[in-house]
């Protein structure tokens, strides 16, 4: 069956906000643990609130949900729950985003979140056979001085953090706003990525490439509006970490039949599929692949190429990448 093929493909997930994998059931469990009063009376009430008209409506609820993440064990439990779910979708490698500013602004220490996530990744590799790395994201609705202070905190934990990203509200916050923090992060040896072209224009993708000097683009949907940019992305094999169900739920691509991923694939771009904030958007990796396949009727070769691209685009060493690609090719008979 077609669903079996999609489910069995080995996968690398490169665009997953760990806070966005907080399921309503865990939200209530953590609220009880820490005696946090929620604005919702029951799990179903909270889940029914996941009806968003745009990115900002989602972010408002997303940040509210973080109020239950208080201690290291909570971040550990959250990450382990994600790894278990990812493993069920045959994800063998993941790069997890976390938003330290959303926690330090609440009085939660930088190390509390980082150490909980890192400890889970270590245990999860043995328990769920998922290898993981951490990307620290900068919240773009805050100013660059705050971002620079957060980068200072990260420098003491470079062995735990592979990259620096840029997320949160895109409109009104162009990549150029964070030129200095990304220059410093690059000098410190971090890999770089940035959300661009999800709601913002194609020009934001140009800025991420030429001003921030990123190694990867998160989302990048609106590159479709700029022929020269499409050619640049294809020529440079600049990876896009695309998130179909997120795009649909946030109304940037209301009908997945209109999703640009196939056209980008045909144009030679290095596109990948990811789940973004799976609890809020109704789907983990296999759900995203299945939804895209239903809408676009992907060929077996297209689905396999997209899945393989995840390993090509990963922030791995050359040796790690070759080993992962060999394993992928052996699993898929290529």
BALOBA-1460 file (C-alpha; in Angstrom, 3 decimals):
// residues 334
<rec num="1" residu="x" x="0.000" y="0.000" z="0.000"/>
<rec num="2" residu="x" x="1.069" y="3.586" z="-0.658"/>
<rec num="3" residu="x" x="0.823" y="4.521" z="3.041"/>
<rec num="4" residu="x" x="3.194" y="1.664" z="3.856"/>
<rec num="5" residu="x" x="5.841" y="3.024" z="1.499"/>
<rec num="6" residu="x" x="5.632" y="6.505" z="3.018"/>
<rec num="7" residu="x" x="5.709" y="5.150" z="6.560"/>
<rec num="8" residu="x" x="8.703" y="2.919" z="5.926"/>
<rec num="9" residu="x" x="10.926" y="5.579" z="4.404"/>
<rec num="10" residu="x" x="13.736" y="6.471" z="6.839"/>
<rec num="11" residu="x" x="13.439" y="10.157" z="7.704"/>
<rec num="12" residu="x" x="15.469" y="13.055" z="9.051"/>
<rec num="13" residu="x" x="13.445" y="15.823" z="10.684"/>
<rec num="14" residu="x" x="15.192" y="19.198" z="10.522"/>
<rec num="15" residu="x" x="12.378" y="21.598" z="11.433"/>
<rec num="16" residu="x" x="10.772" y="20.669" z="14.743"/>
<rec num="17" residu="x" x="10.148" y="23.144" z="17.555"/>
<rec num="18" residu="x" x="10.251" y="21.007" z="20.673"/>
<rec num="19" residu="x" x="7.844" y="23.333" z="22.455"/>
<rec num="20" residu="x" x="5.475" y="22.792" z="19.520"/>
<rec num="21" residu="x" x="5.318" y="19.065" z="20.257"/>
<rec num="22" residu="x" x="3.656" y="19.720" z="23.622"/>
<rec num="23" residu="x" x="0.454" y="17.703" z="23.387"/>
<rec num="24" residu="x" x="-2.607" y="18.906" z="25.342"/>
<rec num="25" residu="x" x="-2.500" y="15.822" z="27.576"/>
<rec num="26" residu="x" x="1.069" y="16.614" z="28.653"/>
<rec num="27" residu="x" x="0.144" y="20.274" z="29.079"/>
<rec num="28" residu="x" x="-2.430" y="19.289" z="31.696"/>
<rec num="29" residu="x" x="-0.100" y="16.735" z="33.317"/>
<rec num="30" residu="x" x="2.649" y="19.343" z="33.726"/>
<rec num="31" residu="x" x="0.138" y="21.942" z="34.915"/>
<rec num="32" residu="x" x="-0.973" y="19.589" z="37.683"/>
<rec num="33" residu="x" x="2.655" y="18.786" z="38.546"/>
<rec num="34" residu="x" x="3.527" y="22.460" z="38.964"/>
<rec num="35" residu="x" x="0.119" y="23.754" z="40.104"/>
<rec num="36" residu="x" x="-0.227" y="25.987" z="37.050"/>
<rec num="37" residu="x" x="-3.744" y="27.273" z="36.397"/>
<rec num="38" residu="x" x="-4.664" y="26.973" z="32.717"/>
<rec num="39" residu="x" x="-7.218" y="29.004" z="30.812"/>
<rec num="40" residu="x" x="-8.916" y="25.797" z="29.649"/>
<rec num="41" residu="x" x="-10.906" y="23.322" z="31.698"/>
<rec num="42" residu="x" x="-10.131" y="20.138" z="29.777"/>
<rec num="43" residu="x" x="-7.857" y="18.600" z="27.154"/>
<rec num="44" residu="x" x="-10.514" y="18.824" z="24.456"/>
<rec num="45" residu="x" x="-11.119" y="22.501" z="25.209"/>
<rec num="46" residu="x" x="-7.436" y="23.228" z="24.662"/>
<rec num="47" residu="x" x="-7.230" y="21.136" z="21.511"/>
<rec num="48" residu="x" x="-10.309" y="22.850" z="20.102"/>
<rec num="49" residu="x" x="-8.483" y="26.167" z="20.483"/>
<rec num="50" residu="x" x="-5.970" y="25.042" z="17.857"/>
<rec num="51" residu="x" x="-7.792" y="26.852" z="15.072"/>
<rec num="52" residu="x" x="-5.517" y="29.509" z="13.615"/>
<rec num="53" residu="x" x="-6.015" y="32.114" z="10.924"/>
<rec num="54" residu="x" x="-2.372" y="33.115" z="10.717"/>
<rec num="55" residu="x" x="1.056" y="32.712" z="12.298"/>
<rec num="56" residu="x" x="0.510" y="35.278" z="15.051"/>
<rec num="57" residu="x" x="-2.693" y="33.627" z="16.286"/>
<rec num="58" residu="x" x="-0.746" y="30.388" z="16.658"/>
<rec num="59" residu="x" x="2.195" y="32.072" z="18.396"/>
<rec num="60" residu="x" x="-0.078" y="33.665" z="20.991"/>
<rec num="61" residu="x" x="-1.295" y="30.225" z="22.119"/>
<rec num="62" residu="x" x="2.120" y="28.622" z="21.622"/>
<rec num="63" residu="x" x="3.811" y="30.948" z="24.109"/>
<rec num="64" residu="x" x="0.923" y="30.551" z="26.540"/>
<rec num="65" residu="x" x="1.386" y="26.780" z="26.474"/>
<rec num="66" residu="x" x="5.010" y="27.105" z="27.554"/>
<rec num="67" residu="x" x="3.906" y="28.229" z="31.010"/>
<rec num="68" residu="x" x="3.874" y="24.596" z="32.175"/>
<rec num="69" residu="x" x="7.524" y="24.010" z="31.218"/>
<rec num="70" residu="x" x="9.245" y="24.874" z="34.470"/>
<rec num="71" residu="x" x="11.918" y="22.350" z="35.408"/>
<rec num="72" residu="x" x="14.499" y="20.196" z="33.635"/>
<rec num="73" residu="x" x="12.344" y="17.101" z="34.013"/>
<rec num="74" residu="x" x="9.529" y="18.759" z="32.097"/>
<rec num="75" residu="x" x="11.788" y="19.505" z="29.141"/>
<rec num="76" residu="x" x="13.147" y="15.959" z="29.369"/>
<rec num="77" residu="x" x="9.655" y="14.435" z="29.366"/>
<rec num="78" residu="x" x="8.583" y="16.642" z="26.461"/>
<rec num="79" residu="x" x="11.593" y="15.682" z="24.365"/>
<rec num="80" residu="x" x="11.318" y="11.976" z="25.158"/>
<rec num="81" residu="x" x="7.644" y="12.023" z="24.152"/>
<rec num="82" residu="x" x="8.593" y="13.612" z="20.822"/>
<rec num="83" residu="x" x="11.387" y="11.090" z="20.197"/>
<rec num="84" residu="x" x="9.035" y="8.179" z="20.862"/>
<rec num="85" residu="x" x="6.529" y="9.614" z="18.388"/>
<rec num="86" residu="x" x="9.236" y="10.384" z="15.832"/>
<rec num="87" residu="x" x="10.618" y="6.861" z="16.048"/>
<rec num="88" residu="x" x="7.147" y="5.504" z="15.276"/>
<rec num="89" residu="x" x="7.340" y="7.467" z="12.001"/>
<rec num="90" residu="x" x="10.761" y="5.985" z="11.206"/>
<rec num="91" residu="x" x="12.611" y="9.217" z="11.970"/>
<rec num="92" residu="x" x="16.187" y="8.143" z="12.617"/>
<rec num="93" residu="x" x="17.747" y="11.611" z="12.927"/>
<rec num="94" residu="x" x="16.391" y="14.936" z="14.171"/>
<rec num="95" residu="x" x="17.555" y="18.490" z="14.747"/>
<rec num="96" residu="x" x="15.454" y="20.054" z="17.474"/>
<rec num="97" residu="x" x="14.763" y="23.782" z="17.758"/>
<rec num="98" residu="x" x="14.284" y="25.332" z="21.174"/>
<rec num="99" residu="x" x="13.461" y="28.934" z="22.152"/>
<rec num="100" residu="x" x="15.486" y="29.869" z="25.245"/>
<rec num="101" residu="x" x="14.262" y="33.488" z="25.344"/>
<rec num="102" residu="x" x="10.692" y="32.267" z="25.762"/>
<rec num="103" residu="x" x="11.840" y="30.531" z="28.939"/>
<rec num="104" residu="x" x="14.432" y="32.886" z="30.405"/>
<rec num="105" residu="x" x="11.887" y="35.704" z="30.126"/>
<rec num="106" residu="x" x="9.716" y="33.623" z="32.513"/>
<rec num="107" residu="x" x="12.566" y="33.134" z="34.978"/>
<rec num="108" residu="x" x="13.521" y="29.673" z="33.721"/>
<rec num="109" residu="x" x="17.298" y="29.275" z="33.485"/>
<rec num="110" residu="x" x="18.854" y="28.759" z="30.055"/>
<rec num="111" residu="x" x="20.450" y="25.543" z="31.302"/>
<rec num="112" residu="x" x="17.150" y="24.141" z="32.570"/>
<rec num="113" residu="x" x="15.722" y="23.849" z="29.079"/>
<rec num="114" residu="x" x="18.965" y="22.928" z="27.346"/>
<rec num="115" residu="x" x="19.982" y="20.220" z="29.807"/>
<rec num="116" residu="x" x="16.551" y="18.618" z="29.837"/>
<rec num="117" residu="x" x="16.476" y="18.419" z="26.043"/>
<rec num="118" residu="x" x="20.073" y="17.209" z="25.816"/>
<rec num="119" residu="x" x="19.589" y="14.519" z="28.447"/>
<rec num="120" residu="x" x="16.539" y="13.236" z="26.589"/>
<rec num="121" residu="x" x="18.440" y="13.153" z="23.297"/>
<rec num="122" residu="x" x="21.153" y="11.091" z="24.942"/>
<rec num="123" residu="x" x="18.672" y="8.647" z="26.457"/>
<rec num="124" residu="x" x="16.495" y="8.660" z="23.348"/>
<rec num="125" residu="x" x="19.309" y="7.478" z="21.154"/>
<rec num="126" residu="x" x="19.477" y="4.285" z="23.174"/>
<rec num="127" residu="x" x="15.748" y="3.925" z="23.846"/>
<rec num="128" residu="x" x="14.272" y="4.970" z="20.495"/>
<rec num="129" residu="x" x="17.277" y="4.765" z="18.149"/>
<rec num="130" residu="x" x="16.871" y="8.383" z="17.113"/>
<rec num="131" residu="x" x="20.016" y="10.502" z="16.881"/>
<rec num="132" residu="x" x="19.467" y="14.162" z="17.671"/>
<rec num="133" residu="x" x="21.158" y="17.561" z="17.771"/>
<rec num="134" residu="x" x="20.005" y="20.923" z="19.133"/>
<rec num="135" residu="x" x="19.502" y="24.253" z="17.352"/>
<rec num="136" residu="x" x="18.969" y="27.327" z="19.530"/>
<rec num="137" residu="x" x="16.528" y="29.772" z="17.955"/>
<rec num="138" residu="x" x="16.431" y="33.546" z="18.341"/>
<rec num="139" residu="x" x="12.997" y="35.119" z="18.753"/>
<rec num="140" residu="x" x="12.765" y="37.734" z="16.031"/>
<rec num="141" residu="x" x="10.032" y="39.795" z="17.698"/>
<rec num="142" residu="x" x="12.582" y="40.712" z="20.386"/>
<rec num="143" residu="x" x="15.498" y="43.057" z="19.752"/>
<rec num="144" residu="x" x="19.004" y="42.105" z="18.690"/>
<rec num="145" residu="x" x="20.542" y="43.085" z="22.018"/>
<rec num="146" residu="x" x="18.403" y="40.419" z="23.693"/>
<rec num="147" residu="x" x="19.503" y="37.962" z="21.006"/>
<rec num="148" residu="x" x="23.157" y="38.784" z="21.602"/>
<rec num="149" residu="x" x="22.760" y="38.188" z="25.333"/>
<rec num="150" residu="x" x="21.175" y="34.829" z="24.561"/>
<rec num="151" residu="x" x="24.047" y="33.959" z="22.237"/>
<rec num="152" residu="x" x="26.439" y="34.794" z="25.097"/>
<rec num="153" residu="x" x="24.630" y="32.192" z="27.186"/>
<rec num="154" residu="x" x="24.938" y="29.634" z="24.405"/>
<rec num="155" residu="x" x="28.697" y="30.068" z="24.110"/>
<rec num="156" residu="x" x="29.198" y="28.219" z="27.367"/>
<rec num="157" residu="x" x="27.404" y="25.192" z="25.918"/>
<rec num="158" residu="x" x="28.803" y="24.967" z="22.395"/>
<rec num="159" residu="x" x="29.296" y="21.225" z="22.707"/>
<rec num="160" residu="x" x="25.513" y="20.814" z="23.084"/>
<rec num="161" residu="x" x="24.303" y="23.227" z="20.384"/>
<rec num="162" residu="x" x="24.969" y="22.609" z="16.684"/>
<rec num="163" residu="x" x="23.320" y="25.710" z="15.259"/>
<rec num="164" residu="x" x="21.575" y="29.042" z="15.664"/>
<rec num="165" residu="x" x="18.172" y="29.691" z="14.100"/>
<rec num="166" residu="x" x="15.681" y="32.545" z="13.765"/>
<rec num="167" residu="x" x="11.957" y="32.069" z="14.367"/>
<rec num="168" residu="x" x="8.759" y="33.670" z="15.731"/>
<rec num="169" residu="x" x="6.773" y="36.478" z="14.060"/>
<rec num="170" residu="x" x="8.163" y="37.042" z="10.566"/>
<rec num="171" residu="x" x="6.154" y="40.029" z="9.337"/>
<rec num="172" residu="x" x="7.751" y="43.266" z="10.474"/>
<rec num="173" residu="x" x="10.955" y="41.550" z="11.552"/>
<rec num="174" residu="x" x="13.269" y="41.103" z="8.538"/>
<rec num="175" residu="x" x="16.417" y="39.001" z="8.794"/>
<rec num="176" residu="x" x="18.581" y="42.131" z="8.528"/>
<rec num="177" residu="x" x="17.486" y="42.982" z="12.076"/>
<rec num="178" residu="x" x="19.807" y="40.212" z="13.303"/>
<rec num="179" residu="x" x="22.857" y="40.811" z="11.122"/>
<rec num="180" residu="x" x="25.241" y="41.224" z="14.045"/>
<rec num="181" residu="x" x="24.117" y="38.224" z="16.060"/>
<rec num="182" residu="x" x="24.387" y="35.928" z="13.048"/>
<rec num="183" residu="x" x="27.818" y="37.284" z="12.145"/>
<rec num="184" residu="x" x="29.011" y="36.528" z="15.641"/>
<rec num="185" residu="x" x="27.398" y="33.089" z="15.665"/>
<rec num="186" residu="x" x="29.096" y="32.292" z="12.363"/>
<rec num="187" residu="x" x="32.457" y="33.398" z="13.766"/>
<rec num="188" residu="x" x="31.876" y="31.096" z="16.734"/>
<rec num="189" residu="x" x="31.446" y="28.130" z="14.391"/>
<rec num="190" residu="x" x="27.693" y="27.542" z="14.701"/>
<rec num="191" residu="x" x="25.652" y="26.341" z="11.750"/>
<rec num="192" residu="x" x="23.037" y="28.919" z="10.755"/>
<rec num="193" residu="x" x="19.434" y="28.693" z="9.656"/>
<rec num="194" residu="x" x="16.490" y="31.086" z="9.574"/>
<rec num="195" residu="x" x="12.740" y="31.057" z="9.050"/>
<rec num="196" residu="x" x="12.183" y="33.099" z="5.904"/>
<rec num="197" residu="x" x="9.504" y="33.296" z="3.243"/>
<rec num="198" residu="x" x="6.774" y="31.632" z="5.290"/>
<rec num="199" residu="x" x="4.635" y="34.750" z="5.582"/>
<rec num="200" residu="x" x="7.360" y="37.198" z="4.634"/>
<rec num="201" residu="x" x="8.307" y="38.017" z="1.021"/>
<rec num="202" residu="x" x="10.963" y="36.418" z="-1.140"/>
<rec num="203" residu="x" x="13.223" y="39.345" z="-0.232"/>
<rec num="204" residu="x" x="13.461" y="37.950" z="3.303"/>
<rec num="205" residu="x" x="15.006" y="34.795" z="1.829"/>
<rec num="206" residu="x" x="17.560" y="36.889" z="-0.046"/>
<rec num="207" residu="x" x="18.384" y="38.646" z="3.233"/>
<rec num="208" residu="x" x="18.792" y="35.352" z="5.063"/>
<rec num="209" residu="x" x="21.187" y="34.180" z="2.363"/>
<rec num="210" residu="x" x="23.228" y="37.320" z="1.731"/>
<rec num="211" residu="x" x="23.035" y="39.221" z="5.026"/>
<rec num="212" residu="x" x="22.827" y="36.433" z="7.599"/>
<rec num="213" residu="x" x="24.829" y="33.917" z="5.567"/>
<rec num="214" residu="x" x="22.644" y="30.968" z="6.517"/>
<rec num="215" residu="x" x="23.389" y="27.360" z="5.706"/>
<rec num="216" residu="x" x="19.704" y="26.468" z="5.381"/>
<rec num="217" residu="x" x="16.293" y="28.138" z="4.967"/>
<rec num="218" residu="x" x="13.310" y="27.168" z="7.125"/>
<rec num="219" residu="x" x="10.051" y="27.183" z="5.134"/>
<rec num="220" residu="x" x="11.033" y="29.294" z="2.104"/>
<rec num="221" residu="x" x="7.659" y="28.872" z="0.388"/>
<rec num="222" residu="x" x="7.625" y="32.346" z="-1.120"/>
<rec num="223" residu="x" x="10.801" y="31.738" z="-3.094"/>
<rec num="224" residu="x" x="8.319" y="30.633" z="-5.761"/>
<rec num="225" residu="x" x="7.574" y="34.311" z="-6.420"/>
<rec num="226" residu="x" x="11.137" y="35.106" z="-7.550"/>
<rec num="227" residu="x" x="12.621" y="33.271" z="-10.545"/>
<rec num="228" residu="x" x="16.149" y="34.483" z="-9.851"/>
<rec num="229" residu="x" x="15.892" y="33.314" z="-6.254"/>
<rec num="230" residu="x" x="14.650" y="29.894" z="-7.329"/>
<rec num="231" residu="x" x="17.641" y="29.611" z="-9.644"/>
<rec num="232" residu="x" x="19.993" y="30.672" z="-6.849"/>
<rec num="233" residu="x" x="18.571" y="28.136" z="-4.405"/>
<rec num="234" residu="x" x="18.851" y="25.366" z="-6.982"/>
<rec num="235" residu="x" x="22.391" y="26.279" z="-8.005"/>
<rec num="236" residu="x" x="23.601" y="26.473" z="-4.407"/>
<rec num="237" residu="x" x="21.602" y="23.420" z="-3.323"/>
<rec num="238" residu="x" x="20.391" y="25.488" z="-0.410"/>
<rec num="239" residu="x" x="18.050" y="23.275" z="1.568"/>
<rec num="240" residu="x" x="14.493" y="24.330" z="2.426"/>
<rec num="241" residu="x" x="12.888" y="22.723" z="5.477"/>
<rec num="242" residu="x" x="9.237" y="22.804" z="4.415"/>
<rec num="243" residu="x" x="6.237" y="22.023" z="6.630"/>
<rec num="244" residu="x" x="3.032" y="21.248" z="4.678"/>
<rec num="245" residu="x" x="0.509" y="20.820" z="7.501"/>
<rec num="246" residu="x" x="1.834" y="23.917" z="9.231"/>
<rec num="247" residu="x" x="1.370" y="25.900" z="6.021"/>
<rec num="248" residu="x" x="-2.174" y="24.614" z="5.703"/>
<rec num="249" residu="x" x="-3.200" y="25.204" z="9.324"/>
<rec num="250" residu="x" x="-1.754" y="28.733" z="9.332"/>
<rec num="251" residu="x" x="-3.456" y="29.503" z="6.007"/>
<rec num="252" residu="x" x="-0.278" y="30.345" z="4.094"/>
<rec num="253" residu="x" x="-1.160" y="27.429" z="1.772"/>
<rec num="254" residu="x" x="-4.839" y="26.684" z="2.534"/>
<rec num="255" residu="x" x="-5.029" y="23.982" z="-0.136"/>
<rec num="256" residu="x" x="-2.041" y="21.626" z="-0.200"/>
<rec num="257" residu="x" x="-2.745" y="21.006" z="-3.884"/>
<rec num="258" residu="x" x="-1.198" y="24.465" z="-4.307"/>
<rec num="259" residu="x" x="1.893" y="23.708" z="-2.232"/>
<rec num="260" residu="x" x="5.074" y="24.785" z="-4.063"/>
<rec num="261" residu="x" x="7.174" y="21.795" z="-3.016"/>
<rec num="262" residu="x" x="6.655" y="19.790" z="-6.211"/>
<rec num="263" residu="x" x="7.509" y="22.713" z="-8.466"/>
<rec num="264" residu="x" x="10.582" y="23.355" z="-6.373"/>
<rec num="265" residu="x" x="11.606" y="19.714" z="-6.573"/>
<rec num="266" residu="x" x="11.194" y="19.782" z="-10.346"/>
<rec num="267" residu="x" x="13.279" y="22.981" z="-10.469"/>
<rec num="268" residu="x" x="16.126" y="21.176" z="-8.734"/>
<rec num="269" residu="x" x="15.768" y="22.664" z="-5.249"/>
<rec num="270" residu="x" x="16.802" y="20.666" z="-2.179"/>
<rec num="271" residu="x" x="13.415" y="20.452" z="-0.439"/>
<rec num="272" residu="x" x="12.601" y="18.502" z="2.720"/>
<rec num="273" residu="x" x="9.423" y="17.699" z="4.670"/>
<rec num="274" residu="x" x="9.084" y="18.339" z="8.399"/>
<rec num="275" residu="x" x="6.376" y="18.715" z="11.057"/>
<rec num="276" residu="x" x="7.201" y="22.165" z="12.550"/>
<rec num="277" residu="x" x="4.856" y="22.237" z="15.600"/>
<rec num="278" residu="x" x="3.099" y="18.881" z="15.293"/>
<rec num="279" residu="x" x="0.869" y="19.087" z="18.344"/>
<rec num="280" residu="x" x="-0.677" y="22.344" z="17.174"/>
<rec num="281" residu="x" x="-0.836" y="21.515" z="13.464"/>
<rec num="282" residu="x" x="-2.241" y="18.010" z="13.665"/>
<rec num="283" residu="x" x="0.551" y="15.883" z="12.331"/>
<rec num="284" residu="x" x="4.012" y="14.443" z="12.787"/>
<rec num="285" residu="x" x="6.305" y="13.357" z="9.966"/>
<rec num="286" residu="x" x="4.244" y="10.589" z="8.411"/>
<rec num="287" residu="x" x="1.124" y="12.745" z="8.610"/>
<rec num="288" residu="x" x="2.917" y="15.461" z="6.643"/>
<rec num="289" residu="x" x="4.153" y="13.047" z="3.997"/>
<rec num="290" residu="x" x="0.709" y="11.484" z="3.700"/>
<rec num="291" residu="x" x="-1.084" y="14.830" z="3.445"/>
<rec num="292" residu="x" x="1.320" y="16.009" z="0.768"/>
<rec num="293" residu="x" x="0.958" y="12.748" z="-1.139"/>
<rec num="294" residu="x" x="-2.832" y="12.932" z="-0.987"/>
<rec num="295" residu="x" x="-2.794" y="16.489" z="-2.343"/>
<rec num="296" residu="x" x="-0.071" y="16.129" z="-4.965"/>
<rec num="297" residu="x" x="-0.069" y="12.405" z="-5.736"/>
<rec num="298" residu="x" x="3.693" y="12.159" z="-5.330"/>
<rec num="299" residu="x" x="5.520" y="9.509" z="-7.302"/>
<rec num="300" residu="x" x="7.560" y="6.936" z="-5.406"/>
<rec num="301" residu="x" x="10.730" y="8.611" z="-6.657"/>
<rec num="302" residu="x" x="9.555" y="12.046" z="-5.508"/>
<rec num="303" residu="x" x="8.667" y="10.817" z="-2.026"/>
<rec num="304" residu="x" x="11.954" y="8.948" z="-1.738"/>
<rec num="305" residu="x" x="13.969" y="11.946" z="-2.944"/>
<rec num="306" residu="x" x="12.280" y="14.286" z="-0.464"/>
<rec num="307" residu="x" x="12.973" y="11.886" z="2.404"/>
<rec num="308" residu="x" x="16.588" y="11.380" z="1.326"/>
<rec num="309" residu="x" x="17.061" y="15.143" z="1.063"/>
<rec num="310" residu="x" x="16.578" y="15.371" z="4.815"/>
<rec num="311" residu="x" x="19.848" y="13.533" z="5.377"/>
<rec num="312" residu="x" x="21.611" y="15.520" z="2.643"/>
<rec num="313" residu="x" x="20.551" y="18.794" z="4.288"/>
<rec num="314" residu="x" x="21.317" y="17.804" z="7.880"/>
<rec num="315" residu="x" x="23.970" y="19.528" z="9.970"/>
<rec num="316" residu="x" x="26.065" y="16.361" z="10.067"/>
<rec num="317" residu="x" x="29.747" y="15.758" z="9.635"/>
<rec num="318" residu="x" x="30.722" y="14.308" z="6.269"/>
<rec num="319" residu="x" x="31.224" y="10.904" z="7.866"/>
<rec num="320" residu="x" x="27.842" y="11.020" z="9.631"/>
<rec num="321" residu="x" x="26.108" y="12.046" z="6.415"/>
<rec num="322" residu="x" x="27.699" y="9.313" z="4.335"/>
<rec num="323" residu="x" x="26.764" y="6.700" z="6.919"/>
<rec num="324" residu="x" x="23.178" y="7.981" z="7.041"/>
<rec num="325" residu="x" x="22.850" y="8.073" z="3.259"/>
<rec num="326" residu="x" x="24.279" y="4.571" z="2.939"/>
<rec num="327" residu="x" x="21.731" y="3.348" z="5.492"/>
<rec num="328" residu="x" x="18.932" y="5.170" z="3.646"/>
<rec num="329" residu="x" x="19.924" y="3.731" z="0.273"/>
<rec num="330" residu="x" x="20.181" y="0.231" z="1.703"/>
<rec num="331" residu="x" x="16.749" y="0.565" z="3.304"/>
<rec num="332" residu="x" x="15.121" y="1.806" z="0.093"/>
<rec num="333" residu="x" x="16.996" y="-0.486" z="-2.309"/>
<rec num="334" residu="x" x="18.805" y="2.338" z="-4.119"/>
